[in-house]
Amino acid sequence: MNSISQHALALYKAHGDRAEAEAARHRKLCEQRGRTAEAEDWRAIRKAIRTLRGPNES
């Protein structure tokens, strides 16, 4: 398991369904501070969380 997957899993365990929004919040903060590489990491973490959650049910 790579570090992106590990961070995604830890965030999902800590925040549940709010994990994706939390990752998006971190990404936005990094972008505002000019930390583009870190923002890209958060974007990848958010994508990994989405994969962990699976498809949305209606």
BELQUI-V440554 format. One record per pair of residues at least 24 apart in sequence whose C-alpha atoms are under 10 Angstrom apart, sorted by the first residue. I is the first residue (numbers start at 1). J is the second residue. If there is no record, write none. Layout:
i=I j=J
i=I j=J
This chain:
i=3 j=41
i=3 j=45
i=4 j=41
i=4 j=42
i=4 j=43
i=4 j=44
i=4 j=45
i=4 j=46
i=4 j=47
i=4 j=48
i=4 j=49
i=5 j=44
i=5 j=45
i=5 j=46
i=5 j=47
i=5 j=48
i=5 j=49
i=5 j=51
i=5 j=52
i=6 j=45
i=6 j=48
i=7 j=41
i=7 j=42
i=7 j=44
i=7 j=45
i=7 j=46
i=7 j=48
i=7 j=49
i=8 j=42
i=8 j=44
i=8 j=45
i=8 j=46
i=8 j=47
i=8 j=48
i=8 j=49
i=8 j=50
i=8 j=51
i=8 j=52
i=9 j=45
i=9 j=48
i=9 j=49
i=9 j=52
i=10 j=49
i=11 j=45
i=11 j=46
i=11 j=49
i=12 j=46
i=12 j=48
i=12 j=49
i=12 j=50
i=12 j=52
i=12 j=53
i=16 j=49
i=16 j=53
i=17 j=49
i=17 j=50
i=17 j=53
i=19 j=45
i=19 j=46
i=19 j=49
i=19 j=50
i=19 j=53
i=20 j=45
i=20 j=46
i=20 j=47
i=20 j=48
i=20 j=49
i=20 j=50
i=20 j=53
i=21 j=46
i=21 j=49
i=22 j=46
i=23 j=47
i=23 j=49
